[in-house]
Amino acid sequence: MAKGKTKMKTHKGTKKRFRLSATGKAMHRSSGTSHLAGRMSHKRKRNLRGTTSVDTCMEPMIKAALGKYSS
């Protein structure tokens, strides 16, 4: 077997939690949405819906952990 360069592995925890948008921004789901939502106000639940972008200072680390795979 020929010795070659080793490949970067995708960080699986990051792959489960983040994905890149079409413009390259890192997106994530809001925390606190999986269960126990009955006690929340309707406004709070509505604002937690959907995905939000990650802070710009964290994007390079997330992109490096994802490697070249974003979904």
C-alpha positions as CSV (number, residue, x, y, z in Angstrom):
1,M,0.0,0.0,0.0
2,A,1.2,3.4,-0.9
3,K,1.6,5.9,1.9
4,G,-0.4,9.0,1.2
5,K,-1.6,12.1,2.9
6,T,-4.2,11.4,5.6
7,K,-7.6,12.8,5.2
8,M,-9.4,15.1,7.6
9,K,-12.3,13.4,9.2
10,T,-15.7,15.1,9.6
11,H,-16.6,15.8,13.2
12,K,-19.8,13.8,13.6
13,G,-21.2,15.9,16.4
14,T,-20.8,19.0,14.4
15,K,-22.4,17.4,11.3
16,K,-25.5,16.5,13.3
17,R,-25.9,20.0,14.7
18,F,-24.9,22.4,11.9
19,R,-25.2,22.7,8.2
20,L,-24.0,25.3,5.7
21,S,-26.5,27.5,3.8
22,A,-26.3,28.1,0.1
23,T,-24.4,31.3,0.7
24,G,-21.9,29.5,3.1
25,K,-23.3,30.6,6.4
26,A,-23.4,28.0,9.3
27,M,-27.0,27.4,10.4
28,H,-28.2,25.7,13.5
29,R,-31.5,24.8,15.3
30,S,-32.4,26.9,18.3
31,S,-31.9,25.2,21.7
32,G,-34.8,24.3,23.9
33,T,-37.1,23.0,21.2
34,S,-37.1,19.3,21.7
35,H,-39.5,18.8,24.6
36,L,-41.2,20.5,27.6
37,A,-42.6,23.2,25.3
38,G,-46.0,23.2,27.1
39,R,-44.8,25.6,29.7
40,M,-43.5,28.1,27.2
41,S,-45.5,31.1,25.9
42,H,-46.7,31.0,22.3
43,K,-44.4,34.0,21.5
44,R,-41.3,32.1,22.8
45,K,-42.1,29.0,20.9
46,R,-42.8,31.0,17.7
47,N,-39.4,32.7,18.0
48,L,-37.6,29.4,18.5
49,R,-39.0,28.0,15.2
50,G,-36.7,27.4,12.2
51,T,-33.0,27.7,12.0
52,T,-30.7,30.6,12.7
53,S,-27.3,31.6,11.6
54,V,-24.2,31.0,13.8
55,D,-22.2,34.0,15.1
56,T,-19.5,34.9,12.5
57,C,-16.6,34.3,14.9
58,M,-17.6,30.6,15.2
59,E,-18.1,29.9,11.4
60,P,-14.4,29.1,10.6
61,M,-14.3,26.5,13.3
62,I,-17.5,24.9,12.3
63,K,-16.5,24.8,8.6
64,A,-13.2,23.2,9.5
65,A,-15.0,20.6,11.6
66,L,-17.4,19.8,8.8
67,G,-14.6,19.4,6.3
68,K,-16.1,19.5,2.8
69,Y,-19.5,17.9,3.7
70,S,-22.2,20.2,4.9
71,S,-25.4,18.1,5.0
